[in-house]
Amino acid sequence: MKLPSLVAAVDRALRATGMPSRSATLVVGLSGGADSVALLDALASLRRRRGFRVVAAHLDHRLRPGSADDAAFCAELCRALDVPLRVGRADVRARAARERGGLEQAARRERYAFLRRVRDEEAAFAIAVAHTRDDQAETLLLRLLRGAGATGLAGMRPRSGDVVRPLLAVSRGDVLTHLRERGLAWREDPSNADLAHRRNRVRHELIPYLEERFNPGVRASLARTASVLADEAAHLRGEAEALIAAISHEEGGALLLRRSALAEAPTAVARAAIRQALVRAGGLARVGAVHVEGILRLARAKAPSGRRLPLPGGREARFTRDDVRIEKRTRRDGEAVSSRGQP
């Protein structure tokens, strides 16, 4: 029997990632929105044919009054599809206040933490999320507007560690067509229409403008560009990993990079290597292009010895004649230690 087009696309995407094996478990993030409902339905259709198990996971972010109704909708959908459902609750506002960040970032962190807890408890091999080709186009534009490099513009990948995105080649229009053909309802999040959020302005204003005035197929073009850049970024990442392996070592809690080798490396490779070094030395939270460029600029300076560059997370890059040391920032006379220092 021929599979419906969206189900066939999900099947191809899973096969391309080499998963899942028979009898394996796949956790599916289910918000109740159109994309996640379509993904769950497609995976429920494929599970018997492919022999894997599906578990849905819904997190109530408690950000709006109707969130309990979303959970009830997901429970009813899972009963209809005969899919086990795990439900969790999170205080996203409290996390945002604690981390002094935005609600969107806090919600994302809570969501993935919950999904990974379910993955561990279910002994699942991966988590499936419902990002579509339209989401990919929006992500590329948002990162372009922030001034991201090739790695950032590569956008989302079909598989990133334990996360798979089987709808990444599927348009939102195809999702809605599938839902109508299957007679499936979904929940609309009112915040998706709030133009105070930058992604919503890109979705409802910028992309329609580009479609009307420049290219009717701009979503597909942007997603294709992200895919090409991802291949190039993967090659660059390999070059950077080789450079870091050759020029770095740890000493007394600091990560040391041989300055001359970093300075002589091609600029693109050096930038990628610096980012990898920062990951190893505490992560990339709040790290921006200004920090990477600052390290590279001083590494290439004629006489950088003694210079220090404050980095997010209470760290610094300290320069000697031979090395770049990335370590916890030390207090100097008359100076307070800052975790949000800028070069």
C-alpha positions as a Markdown table, in Angstrom:
| # | Residue | x | y | z |
|---|---|---|---|---|
| 1 | Met | 0.0 | 0.0 | 0.0 |
| 2 | Lys | 1.3 | 3.4 | -0.9 |
| 3 | Leu | 2.1 | 5.7 | 2.0 |
| 4 | Pro | 0.5 | 9.2 | 2.2 |
| 5 | Ser | 3.1 | 11.8 | 1.0 |
| 6 | Leu | 3.9 | 13.2 | 4.4 |
| 7 | Val | 4.2 | 9.8 | 6.0 |
| 8 | Ala | 6.5 | 8.7 | 3.1 |
| 9 | Ala | 8.6 | 11.9 | 3.7 |
| 10 | Val | 9.0 | 11.0 | 7.4 |
| 11 | Asp | 9.9 | 7.4 | 6.5 |
| 12 | Arg | 12.6 | 8.7 | 4.1 |
| 13 | Ala | 14.0 | 11.1 | 6.7 |
| 14 | Leu | 14.2 | 8.4 | 9.4 |
| 15 | Arg | 15.9 | 5.9 | 7.0 |
| 16 | Ala | 18.4 | 8.6 | 6.0 |
| 17 | Thr | 19.4 | 9.0 | 9.7 |
| 18 | Gly | 19.8 | 5.2 | 10.0 |
| 19 | Met | 17.0 | 4.9 | 12.6 |
| 20 | Pro | 15.1 | 3.5 | 14.3 |
| 21 | Ser | 15.9 | -0.1 | 14.6 |
| 22 | Arg | 13.2 | -2.6 | 15.2 |
| 23 | Ser | 11.8 | -2.7 | 18.8 |
| 24 | Ala | 13.5 | 0.6 | 19.5 |
| 25 | Thr | 11.6 | 3.5 | 21.2 |
| 26 | Leu | 11.2 | 7.0 | 19.8 |
| 27 | Val | 10.1 | 9.9 | 22.0 |
| 28 | Val | 8.0 | 12.5 | 20.1 |
| 29 | Gly | 7.7 | 16.0 | 21.4 |
| 30 | Leu | 3.9 | 16.8 | 21.2 |
| 31 | Ser | 2.8 | 20.4 | 21.8 |
| 32 | Gly | -0.6 | 19.9 | 20.2 |
| 33 | Gly | 0.2 | 22.3 | 17.4 |
| 34 | Ala | -0.3 | 21.3 | 13.7 |
| 35 | Asp | 3.3 | 20.3 | 13.1 |
| 36 | Ser | 3.7 | 18.0 | 16.1 |
| 37 | Val | 0.2 | 16.4 | 15.6 |
| 38 | Ala | 1.2 | 15.6 | 12.0 |
| 39 | Leu | 4.5 | 14.1 | 13.1 |
| 40 | Leu | 2.9 | 12.0 | 15.7 |
| 41 | Asp | 0.3 | 10.7 | 13.3 |
| 42 | Ala | 2.9 | 9.9 | 10.7 |
| 43 | Leu | 5.1 | 8.0 | 13.2 |
| 44 | Ala | 2.1 | 6.2 | 14.6 |
| 45 | Ser | 1.4 | 5.0 | 11.0 |
| 46 | Leu | 5.0 | 3.9 | 10.5 |
| 47 | Arg | 5.5 | 2.1 | 13.8 |
| 48 | Arg | 3.9 | -1.2 | 12.9 |
| 49 | Arg | 5.4 | -1.2 | 9.4 |
| 50 | Arg | 8.9 | -0.5 | 10.8 |
| 51 | Gly | 8.6 | -2.3 | 14.1 |
| 52 | Phe | 9.5 | 0.6 | 16.5 |
| 53 | Arg | 7.6 | 2.0 | 19.5 |
| 54 | Val | 6.4 | 5.6 | 19.9 |
| 55 | Val | 6.0 | 7.5 | 23.1 |
| 56 | Ala | 4.6 | 11.1 | 23.1 |
| 57 | Ala | 5.8 | 13.7 | 25.5 |
| 58 | His | 3.9 | 16.9 | 26.3 |
| 59 | Leu | 5.2 | 19.7 | 28.6 |
| 60 | Asp | 2.8 | 22.2 | 30.1 |
| 61 | His | 4.9 | 25.4 | 30.2 |
| 62 | Arg | 2.2 | 27.2 | 32.3 |
| 63 | Leu | 2.6 | 30.4 | 30.4 |
| 64 | Arg | -1.0 | 31.0 | 29.5 |
| 65 | Pro | -4.4 | 30.0 | 30.9 |
| 66 | Gly | -5.3 | 27.5 | 28.1 |
| 67 | Ser | -2.2 | 25.4 | 28.6 |
| 68 | Ala | -4.1 | 22.7 | 30.6 |
| 69 | Asp | -6.5 | 22.4 | 27.7 |
| 70 | Asp | -3.5 | 21.7 | 25.4 |
| 71 | Ala | -2.6 | 18.8 | 27.7 |
| 72 | Ala | -6.1 | 17.5 | 27.6 |
| 73 | Phe | -6.2 | 17.7 | 23.8 |
| 74 | Cys | -2.9 | 15.8 | 23.6 |
| 75 | Ala | -4.2 | 13.1 | 25.9 |
| 76 | Glu | -7.3 | 12.6 | 23.7 |
| 77 | Leu | -5.2 | 12.5 | 20.5 |
| 78 | Cys | -2.9 | 9.9 | 22.0 |
| 79 | Arg | -5.8 | 7.7 | 23.0 |
| 80 | Ala | -7.2 | 7.9 | 19.5 |
| 81 | Leu | -3.8 | 7.0 | 18.0 |
| 82 | Asp | -3.0 | 4.4 | 20.7 |
| 83 | Val | 0.2 | 6.1 | 21.7 |
| 84 | Pro | 1.4 | 6.3 | 25.3 |
| 85 | Leu | 1.7 | 9.9 | 26.6 |
| 86 | Arg | 4.0 | 11.4 | 29.2 |
| 87 | Val | 3.0 | 14.8 | 30.6 |
| 88 | Gly | 5.1 | 17.2 | 32.6 |
| 89 | Arg | 4.8 | 20.7 | 34.0 |
| 90 | Ala | 7.4 | 23.4 | 34.2 |
| 91 | Asp | 7.6 | 26.9 | 35.8 |
| 92 | Val | 9.2 | 28.6 | 32.8 |
| 93 | Arg | 8.7 | 32.1 | 34.2 |
| 94 | Ala | 10.7 | 31.2 | 37.3 |
| 95 | Arg | 13.5 | 29.7 | 35.3 |
| 96 | Ala | 13.7 | 32.8 | 33.1 |
| 97 | Ala | 13.9 | 35.0 | 36.2 |
| 98 | Arg | 16.5 | 32.8 | 37.7 |
| 99 | Glu | 18.7 | 32.8 | 34.6 |
| 100 | Arg | 17.9 | 36.4 | 33.8 |
| 101 | Gly | 17.0 | 35.4 | 30.2 |
| 102 | Gly | 14.0 | 35.5 | 28.0 |
| 103 | Leu | 10.9 | 33.3 | 28.3 |
| 104 | Glu | 11.5 | 31.7 | 24.9 |
| 105 | Gln | 15.0 | 30.5 | 25.8 |
| 106 | Ala | 13.8 | 29.3 | 29.2 |
| 107 | Ala | 10.9 | 27.4 | 27.7 |
| 108 | Arg | 13.2 | 25.7 | 25.2 |
| 109 | Arg | 15.6 | 24.6 | 27.9 |
| 110 | Glu | 12.7 | 23.2 | 30.1 |
| 111 | Arg | 11.2 | 21.5 | 27.1 |
| 112 | Tyr | 14.4 | 19.7 | 26.1 |
| 113 | Ala | 15.3 | 18.8 | 29.7 |
| 114 | Phe | 11.8 | 17.2 | 30.0 |
| 115 | Leu | 12.1 | 15.3 | 26.7 |
| 116 | Arg | 15.5 | 14.0 | 27.7 |
| 117 | Arg | 14.1 | 12.8 | 31.0 |
| 118 | Val | 11.4 | 10.9 | 29.2 |
| 119 | Arg | 14.0 | 9.5 | 26.8 |
| 120 | Asp | 16.0 | 8.2 | 29.7 |
| 121 | Glu | 13.0 | 6.8 | 31.5 |
| 122 | Glu | 11.7 | 5.1 | 28.4 |
| 123 | Ala | 15.2 | 3.9 | 27.3 |
| 124 | Ala | 14.5 | 5.5 | 24.0 |
| 125 | Phe | 17.1 | 5.9 | 21.3 |
| 126 | Ala | 16.2 | 9.4 | 20.2 |
| 127 | Ile | 13.8 | 12.3 | 20.4 |
| 128 | Ala | 11.7 | 13.4 | 17.4 |
| 129 | Val | 10.7 | 17.1 | 17.1 |
| 130 | Ala | 8.5 | 18.7 | 14.5 |
| 131 | His | 10.6 | 21.4 | 12.9 |
| 132 | Thr | 9.6 | 21.9 | 9.3 |
| 133 | Arg | 11.2 | 23.4 | 6.2 |
| 134 | Asp | 9.4 | 26.7 | 7.1 |
| 135 | Asp | 11.0 | 26.7 | 10.5 |
| 136 | Gln | 14.4 | 26.2 | 8.8 |
| 137 | Ala | 13.8 | 29.2 | 6.6 |
| 138 | Glu | 12.8 | 31.3 | 9.5 |
| 139 | Thr | 15.8 | 30.2 | 11.5 |
| 140 | Leu | 18.2 | 31.1 | 8.7 |
| 141 | Leu | 16.8 | 34.6 | 8.4 |
| 142 | Leu | 16.8 | 35.2 | 12.1 |
| 143 | Arg | 20.5 | 34.1 | 12.4 |
| 144 | Leu | 21.4 | 36.1 | 9.3 |
| 145 | Leu | 19.9 | 39.2 | 10.9 |
| 146 | Arg | 22.0 | 38.6 | 14.0 |
| 147 | Gly | 25.1 | 38.4 | 11.9 |
| 148 | Ala | 25.8 | 34.6 | 12.2 |
| 149 | Gly | 28.6 | 32.9 | 10.3 |
| 150 | Ala | 28.3 | 29.7 | 8.2 |
| 151 | Thr | 27.8 | 27.4 | 11.2 |
| 152 | Gly | 24.9 | 29.4 | 12.5 |
| 153 | Leu | 23.4 | 29.9 | 9.0 |
| 154 | Ala | 23.5 | 26.1 | 8.5 |
| 155 | Gly | 20.4 | 26.1 | 10.7 |
| 156 | Met | 19.0 | 22.9 | 12.0 |
| 157 | Arg | 20.1 | 19.4 | 11.0 |
| 158 | Pro | 18.0 | 16.3 | 10.3 |
| 159 | Arg | 19.8 | 14.7 | 13.2 |
| 160 | Ser | 21.7 | 16.5 | 16.0 |
| 161 | Gly | 22.9 | 14.1 | 18.7 |
| 162 | Asp | 19.8 | 12.5 | 20.2 |
| 163 | Val | 17.4 | 14.8 | 18.4 |
| 164 | Val | 15.9 | 13.9 | 15.0 |
| 165 | Arg | 13.7 | 16.2 | 12.8 |
| 166 | Pro | 11.8 | 14.0 | 10.3 |
| 167 | Leu | 9.7 | 17.0 | 9.0 |
| 168 | Leu | 12.7 | 19.2 | 8.1 |
| 169 | Ala | 12.1 | 18.7 | 4.3 |
| 170 | Val | 8.3 | 19.1 | 4.6 |
| 171 | Ser | 6.5 | 22.4 | 4.2 |
| 172 | Arg | 4.0 | 23.8 | 6.6 |
| 173 | Gly | 1.5 | 23.7 | 3.8 |
| 174 | Asp | 2.1 | 19.9 | 3.4 |
| 175 | Val | 1.5 | 19.5 | 7.1 |
| 176 | Leu | -1.9 | 21.2 | 6.9 |
| 177 | Thr | -2.9 | 19.2 | 3.9 |
| 178 | His | -2.1 | 16.0 | 5.7 |
| 179 | Leu | -4.1 | 17.0 | 8.7 |
| 180 | Arg | -7.1 | 17.9 | 6.6 |
| 181 | Glu | -6.9 | 14.6 | 4.7 |
| 182 | Arg | -6.7 | 12.7 | 7.9 |
| 183 | Gly | -9.4 | 14.7 | 9.6 |
| 184 | Leu | -7.1 | 15.6 | 12.5 |
| 185 | Ala | -7.6 | 18.7 | 14.7 |
| 186 | Trp | -4.8 | 20.7 | 16.3 |
| 187 | Arg | -4.3 | 23.5 | 18.8 |
| 188 | Glu | -3.4 | 27.0 | 17.9 |
| 189 | Asp | -1.0 | 28.8 | 20.3 |
| 190 | Pro | -2.2 | 32.5 | 20.4 |
| 191 | Ser | 1.4 | 33.6 | 21.0 |
| 192 | Asn | 2.3 | 32.4 | 17.5 |
| 193 | Ala | 0.4 | 35.5 | 16.2 |
| 194 | Asp | 2.1 | 38.0 | 18.6 |
| 195 | Leu | 4.3 | 40.2 | 16.5 |
| 196 | Ala | 6.3 | 41.2 | 19.6 |
| 197 | His | 8.2 | 38.0 | 19.0 |
| 198 | Arg | 10.9 | 38.4 | 16.3 |
| 199 | Arg | 10.3 | 34.9 | 14.8 |
| 200 | Asn | 6.6 | 35.8 | 14.4 |
| 201 | Arg | 7.5 | 39.0 | 12.5 |
| 202 | Val | 9.8 | 37.0 | 10.2 |
| 203 | Arg | 7.0 | 34.4 | 9.7 |
| 204 | His | 4.1 | 36.8 | 9.2 |
| 205 | Glu | 5.8 | 39.9 | 7.7 |
| 206 | Leu | 9.2 | 39.3 | 6.3 |
| 207 | Ile | 8.8 | 36.0 | 4.5 |
| 208 | Pro | 5.4 | 37.0 | 2.9 |
| 209 | Tyr | 7.1 | 40.2 | 1.7 |
| 210 | Leu | 10.0 | 38.2 | 0.2 |
| 211 | Glu | 7.6 | 35.8 | -1.4 |
| 212 | Glu | 5.5 | 38.6 | -3.0 |
| 213 | Arg | 8.3 | 40.9 | -4.1 |
| 214 | Phe | 11.3 | 38.6 | -4.7 |
| 215 | Asn | 10.8 | 34.9 | -4.9 |
| 216 | Pro | 7.5 | 32.9 | -4.4 |
| 217 | Gly | 9.7 | 29.9 | -3.4 |
| 218 | Val | 11.8 | 31.7 | -0.9 |
| 219 | Arg | 11.2 | 29.2 | 1.9 |
| 220 | Ala | 12.5 | 26.3 | -0.1 |
| 221 | Ser | 15.4 | 28.4 | -1.3 |
| 222 | Leu | 16.4 | 29.4 | 2.2 |
| 223 | Ala | 16.1 | 25.8 | 3.4 |
| 224 | Arg | 18.3 | 24.6 | 0.5 |
| 225 | Thr | 20.9 | 27.3 | 1.4 |
| 226 | Ala | 20.9 | 26.1 | 5.0 |
| 227 | Ser | 21.5 | 22.5 | 3.8 |
| 228 | Val | 24.5 | 23.6 | 1.6 |
| 229 | Leu | 26.0 | 25.6 | 4.4 |
| 230 | Ala | 25.6 | 22.7 | 6.8 |
| 231 | Asp | 27.8 | 20.5 | 4.5 |
| 232 | Glu | 30.4 | 23.3 | 4.4 |
| 233 | Ala | 30.2 | 23.9 | 8.1 |
| 234 | Ala | 30.7 | 20.1 | 8.7 |
| 235 | His | 34.0 | 20.2 | 6.7 |
| 236 | Leu | 35.1 | 23.3 | 8.6 |
| 237 | Arg | 34.3 | 21.7 | 11.9 |
| 238 | Gly | 36.5 | 18.8 | 11.0 |
| 239 | Glu | 39.4 | 21.1 | 10.1 |
| 240 | Ala | 38.9 | 23.0 | 13.4 |
| 241 | Glu | 38.8 | 19.7 | 15.4 |
| 242 | Ala | 42.1 | 18.7 | 13.9 |
| 243 | Leu | 43.7 | 22.1 | 14.7 |
| 244 | Ile | 42.5 | 22.0 | 18.3 |
| 245 | Ala | 43.8 | 18.5 | 18.8 |
| 246 | Ala | 47.2 | 19.6 | 17.5 |
| 247 | Ile | 47.6 | 22.9 | 19.4 |
| 248 | Ser | 45.8 | 22.5 | 22.7 |
| 249 | His | 46.4 | 21.0 | 26.1 |
| 250 | Glu | 45.1 | 21.5 | 29.6 |
| 251 | Glu | 47.1 | 22.8 | 32.5 |
| 252 | Gly | 45.9 | 23.6 | 36.0 |
| 253 | Gly | 42.2 | 24.0 | 35.0 |
| 254 | Ala | 43.1 | 26.2 | 32.0 |
| 255 | Leu | 42.9 | 25.3 | 28.3 |
| 256 | Leu | 46.0 | 26.4 | 26.4 |
| 257 | Leu | 46.2 | 27.0 | 22.7 |
| 258 | Arg | 49.5 | 27.5 | 20.9 |
| 259 | Arg | 49.3 | 31.1 | 19.8 |
| 260 | Ser | 51.5 | 31.0 | 16.7 |
| 261 | Ala | 49.6 | 28.0 | 15.2 |
| 262 | Leu | 46.2 | 29.7 | 15.9 |
| 263 | Ala | 47.4 | 32.9 | 14.4 |
| 264 | Glu | 48.7 | 31.3 | 11.3 |
| 265 | Ala | 45.6 | 29.1 | 10.6 |
| 266 | Pro | 43.1 | 30.2 | 7.9 |
| 267 | Thr | 40.7 | 32.7 | 9.4 |
| 268 | Ala | 37.6 | 30.5 | 9.1 |
| 269 | Val | 39.3 | 27.5 | 10.6 |
| 270 | Ala | 40.7 | 29.7 | 13.5 |
| 271 | Arg | 37.3 | 31.1 | 14.3 |
| 272 | Ala | 35.8 | 27.6 | 14.4 |
| 273 | Ala | 38.7 | 26.3 | 16.5 |
| 274 | Ile | 38.2 | 29.2 | 19.0 |
| 275 | Arg | 34.5 | 28.3 | 19.3 |
| 276 | Gln | 35.4 | 24.7 | 20.0 |
| 277 | Ala | 37.9 | 25.7 | 22.6 |
| 278 | Leu | 35.3 | 27.8 | 24.3 |
| 279 | Val | 33.0 | 24.8 | 24.4 |
| 280 | Arg | 35.6 | 22.7 | 26.0 |
| 281 | Ala | 36.4 | 25.5 | 28.5 |
| 282 | Gly | 32.9 | 26.1 | 29.8 |
| 283 | Gly | 30.5 | 26.4 | 26.9 |
| 284 | Leu | 29.1 | 29.0 | 24.5 |
| 285 | Ala | 26.4 | 30.5 | 26.7 |
| 286 | Arg | 26.3 | 34.3 | 25.9 |
| 287 | Val | 29.4 | 33.9 | 23.7 |
| 288 | Gly | 29.1 | 36.1 | 20.6 |
| 289 | Ala | 31.1 | 36.9 | 17.5 |
| 290 | Val | 32.7 | 39.8 | 19.4 |
| 291 | His | 34.4 | 37.4 | 21.8 |
| 292 | Val | 35.7 | 35.0 | 19.1 |
| 293 | Glu | 37.0 | 38.0 | 17.0 |
| 294 | Gly | 38.6 | 39.5 | 20.0 |
| 295 | Ile | 40.6 | 36.3 | 20.8 |
| 296 | Leu | 41.7 | 35.9 | 17.2 |
| 297 | Arg | 42.7 | 39.6 | 16.9 |
| 298 | Leu | 44.9 | 39.4 | 20.0 |
| 299 | Ala | 46.3 | 36.0 | 19.0 |
| 300 | Arg | 47.5 | 37.7 | 15.8 |
| 301 | Ala | 48.8 | 40.8 | 17.5 |
| 302 | Lys | 52.6 | 41.4 | 17.4 |
| 303 | Ala | 53.0 | 41.7 | 21.2 |
| 304 | Pro | 49.9 | 40.5 | 23.0 |
| 305 | Ser | 51.7 | 39.2 | 26.2 |
| 306 | Gly | 49.9 | 40.2 | 29.3 |
| 307 | Arg | 46.7 | 41.1 | 27.6 |
| 308 | Arg | 43.4 | 39.7 | 29.1 |
| 309 | Leu | 40.1 | 39.5 | 27.4 |
| 310 | Pro | 37.0 | 39.0 | 29.6 |
| 311 | Leu | 34.6 | 36.2 | 28.5 |
| 312 | Pro | 31.1 | 35.3 | 29.5 |
| 313 | Gly | 30.7 | 32.8 | 32.3 |
| 314 | Gly | 33.4 | 34.3 | 34.6 |
| 315 | Arg | 36.2 | 33.3 | 32.2 |
| 316 | Glu | 38.9 | 35.2 | 30.4 |
| 317 | Ala | 41.4 | 34.6 | 27.6 |
| 318 | Arg | 44.9 | 35.5 | 28.8 |
| 319 | Phe | 47.7 | 36.0 | 26.3 |
| 320 | Thr | 51.4 | 35.2 | 26.6 |
| 321 | Arg | 54.1 | 35.1 | 24.0 |
| 322 | Asp | 53.5 | 31.4 | 23.3 |
| 323 | Asp | 49.9 | 30.7 | 24.4 |
| 324 | Val | 46.3 | 31.7 | 24.6 |
| 325 | Arg | 45.0 | 30.6 | 28.0 |
| 326 | Ile | 41.2 | 30.2 | 28.5 |
| 327 | Glu | 40.5 | 30.0 | 32.2 |
| 328 | Lys | 38.4 | 31.2 | 35.1 |
| 329 | Arg | 38.8 | 35.0 | 35.4 |
| 330 | Thr | 41.0 | 36.1 | 38.3 |
| 331 | Arg | 40.5 | 39.3 | 40.3 |
| 332 | Arg | 43.0 | 42.0 | 39.9 |
| 333 | Asp | 43.6 | 44.9 | 42.2 |
| 334 | Gly | 40.6 | 47.3 | 42.3 |
| 335 | Glu | 38.6 | 45.1 | 39.9 |
| 336 | Ala | 35.5 | 42.9 | 40.5 |
| 337 | Val | 35.2 | 39.7 | 38.7 |
| 338 | Ser | 32.5 | 39.9 | 36.0 |
| 339 | Ser | 30.8 | 37.0 | 34.3 |
| 340 | Arg | 29.4 | 39.3 | 31.5 |
| 341 | Gly | 32.6 | 41.1 | 30.5 |
| 342 | Gln | 33.0 | 42.4 | 27.0 |
| 343 | Pro | 36.2 | 42.8 | 25.0 |
